[in-house]
Amino acid sequence: MDEHGLRELITQVKAGRLSRRDFVQMMVGLGLTAPLAAQMLASAGVAQAQTKLMYKPTKRGGGGPLKTLWWQGATLLNPHFAVGTKDQDGARIFYEPLASWDPDGNLVANLAAEIPSVQNGRGQGRQVRDLEGQEGRAVARRQAFHRR
């Protein structure tokens, strides 16, 4: 096939008489690669853009495809087998923790309603049983342990 034949095929694709798929299959049959055939169509102005998504979310960020971009894709989505941050980040989409740490070292609630603290009455120490079976605060247990 010479240049004139290729230009004729591209003109047929432009006019809609030949589909892009058929053109690419013909070029692959001639020994070219599919990306090269697509590039030939693109340079002739036949490249087709993706159709616009007609979905309108009810609020910003609501609905539609989720697109993420990482420097390297995760290989495992199980956080227990994660061997690096790429795997931990990939698993976090599916395994959201109750709380996580911010850059300053403070706990931030993700799925939990709130972080237990002294201000909200939930961080006053845990009720534990010491060695004799009596209930007391964790501080009392530590003091009793150090006295022995």
Backbone hydrogen bonds, N-H to C=O, Kabsch-Sander energy under -0.5 kcal/mol:
donor,donor_aa,acceptor,acceptor_aa,energy
6,L,2,D,-1.9
7,R,3,E,-2.6
8,E,4,H,-1.9
9,L,5,G,-2.0
10,I,6,L,-2.4
11,T,7,R,-2.2
12,Q,8,E,-2.0
13,V,9,L,-2.1
14,K,10,I,-2.5
15,A,11,T,-2.2
16,G,12,Q,-0.9
16,G,13,V,-0.6
17,R,12,Q,-1.9
18,L,12,Q,-1.4
23,F,19,S,-2.1
24,V,20,R,-2.7
25,Q,21,R,-2.6
26,M,22,D,-2.2
27,M,23,F,-2.2
28,V,24,V,-2.5
29,G,25,Q,-2.1
30,L,26,M,-1.2
31,G,28,V,-1.2
32,L,27,M,-2.5
37,A,33,T,-2.0
38,A,34,A,-2.5
39,Q,35,P,-2.2
40,M,36,L,-2.1
41,L,37,A,-1.8
42,A,38,A,-2.3
43,S,39,Q,-2.6
44,A,40,M,-1.0
45,G,42,A,-1.4
46,V,41,L,-3.0
47,A,41,L,-0.6
62,G,59,K,-2.3
63,G,61,G,-0.6
67,K,65,P,-0.6
68,T,66,L,-0.5
81,F,78,N,-1.4
82,A,79,P,-0.7
88,Q,84,G,-2.0
89,D,85,T,-2.9
90,G,86,K,-1.8
91,A,87,D,-2.3
92,R,88,Q,-1.4
93,I,89,D,-0.6
93,I,90,G,-0.7
94,F,91,A,-1.0
95,Y,91,A,-2.7
96,E,94,F,-0.5
100,S,108,V,-2.4
102,D,106,N,-2.5
105,G,102,D,-2.0
108,V,100,S,-3.2
110,N,98,L,-2.6
111,L,97,P,-0.8
111,L,98,L,-0.6
112,A,98,L,-1.9
121,G,118,V,-1.0
122,R,117,S,-2.1
123,G,117,S,-1.6
128,V,126,R,-0.6
128,V,136,G,-2.3
130,D,128,V,-0.5
130,D,134,Q,-2.3
133,G,130,D,-1.8
136,G,128,V,-2.0
138,A,126,R,-0.6
141,R,137,R,-1.9
142,R,138,A,-2.1
143,Q,139,V,-2.4
144,A,140,A,-2.2
145,F,141,R,-2.1
146,H,142,R,-2.2
147,R,143,Q,-1.4
148,R,144,A,-0.8
148,R,145,F,-0.5
